[in-house]
Amino acid sequence: MKKNTGRKRNKDLIKSARRILVGGVNSPVRAFSYVGGDPIPIYSGKGPKVSDYDGNRYIDYVLSYGALILGHAKGEVVQAIKEAAGLGVGFGATSNPEVELAERIRDAIPLLKKIRFVSSGTEAVMGAVRLARGVTGRDKIVKFEGAYHGHADYLLAKAGSGLATLGLPVSKGVPREFLRHTIVAQRGDIEYIDRIFSRFGSDIAAVIVEPVGGNDGVVYPDPGFLKHLRRITKKYGVLLIFDEVITGFRFHFGSAAQYLGIRPDIICLGKIIGGGLPIGAYGSGERIMKHLAPLGGVYQASTFSGNPVVMSAGIATLRLLALLRDDYERLNSLTAYLAHAICKKSQDHGVSISVQQFGAMFSIRFKRRSHFRVFYRSLLDEGIYLAPSEHESNFVSFAHTKKDIEKTIRAANKAFRVLAQSEE
Ligand SMILES: *Cc1c(COP(=O)(O)O)cnc(C)c1O
């Protein structure tokens, strides 16, 4: 393809990557070990589509693992990044973009009276958990199986995302001692929660939960269960942390907490609020946040926190999302339409799958992993790029059109036909 002269081709690039990067990647799921074969290296993206190094184009449902709700290279976001970079890419000092992004987040999520920015979702969760421990003077935390909260040692037990994809219950390299204070519960198991609380209630600092699960495929919210968590944490003086690194600004212009009508104590954000650049944030009311240094004794610091280029990408994104406030409904329906159609097409061909969809997130599960592999490769051949694991969620952006969705449905239909034939 003419356009790509002077550029490495897919195969060469993957080969070079494997020589110098561990497994050819900087994050495990990207290696395609779940679906097999070479991963697709991505050269560029625009709107709902990405291009690989051979010049093939794909409708993208990975969207930087949920960060790009406006699609790729959105004009206003790119412009904001350029302007901010022109003023200097970082200072390690207070600057206006930090204040503006924090204010915009607070206006959308009033619970967050005070905010601390960091550079990843992992750091946001680590900060929130340390804060909860500092505030309560307790050590134990409760997390749920299949949830992913970043790669902090004490949260890598029975975690979703890449750990689930690789079938690892706990990461190697995590001393057992570090998991001593982590209690892993099953989502929805009220009895177990009650038992844990009656036994350890006064030793628990926090319960951390993804209000809508995004790291074991899409896991539907269970408002009754979340309300129970809210009640029992209050009763025992335990802080409830919502990990909204994926869900913040995903379903409406605000938090999933608001969407579900539940008021946690601390909310963690990431992904969308950075407009595609590395970000994390956590926040709460004054009473809790004042425990954080420099006001209080809970220490958390970082060289790149509140980076002006990142903040500016976030501001541009939230500014556009505020204007799209009434369009979330359409985005959610478009995703529901896609999910239903995929389900229907699978039934037409007698292929057994389950589709989970909530707002602009969806995931597809097959009876057998080998079926997912065939389906996945078939979709890639048709120019559709899904997350390369059944444990990851797929996302729809405001840039996706009805035409993109229809094309995806046709590709899925073809993939199911291939699967049905291979079974005969
Ligand atoms: C992505 C994610 C994280 C980790 O964020 P990073 O920016 O990858 O460190 C934490 N929690 C949830 C729910 C996530 O989806």
The ligand as a MOL file (V3000), in Angstrom:
LIG
                    3D

  0  0  0     0  0            999 V3000
M  V30 BEGIN CTAB
M  V30 COUNTS 15 15 0 0 0
M  V30 BEGIN ATOM
M  V30 1 C -7.9080 0.3020 34.0890 0
M  V30 2 C -8.3560 0.1370 35.4880 0
M  V30 3 C -7.5230 0.3830 36.5850 0
M  V30 4 C -6.0610 0.6760 36.4200 0
M  V30 5 O -5.8250 1.8370 35.7100 0
M  V30 6 P -4.3900 2.0160 34.9990 0
M  V30 7 O -4.4730 3.4040 34.4250 0
M  V30 8 O -4.2820 0.9330 33.9840 0
M  V30 9 O -3.3670 1.8860 36.0690 0
M  V30 10 C -8.0580 0.3340 37.8440 0
M  V30 11 N -9.3470 0.0210 38.0320 0
M  V30 12 C -10.1790 -0.2380 37.0150 0
M  V30 13 C -11.6030 -0.5360 37.2990 0
M  V30 14 C -9.7020 -0.2080 35.7160 0
M  V30 15 O -10.5200 -0.5260 34.7040 0
M  V30 END ATOM
M  V30 BEGIN BOND
M  V30 1 1 1 2
M  V30 2 1 2 3
M  V30 3 2 2 14
M  V30 4 1 3 4
M  V30 5 2 3 10
M  V30 6 1 4 5
M  V30 7 1 5 6
M  V30 8 2 6 7
M  V30 9 1 6 8
M  V30 10 1 6 9
M  V30 11 1 10 11
M  V30 12 2 11 12
M  V30 13 1 12 13
M  V30 14 1 12 14
M  V30 15 1 14 15
M  V30 END BOND
M  V30 END CTAB
M  END
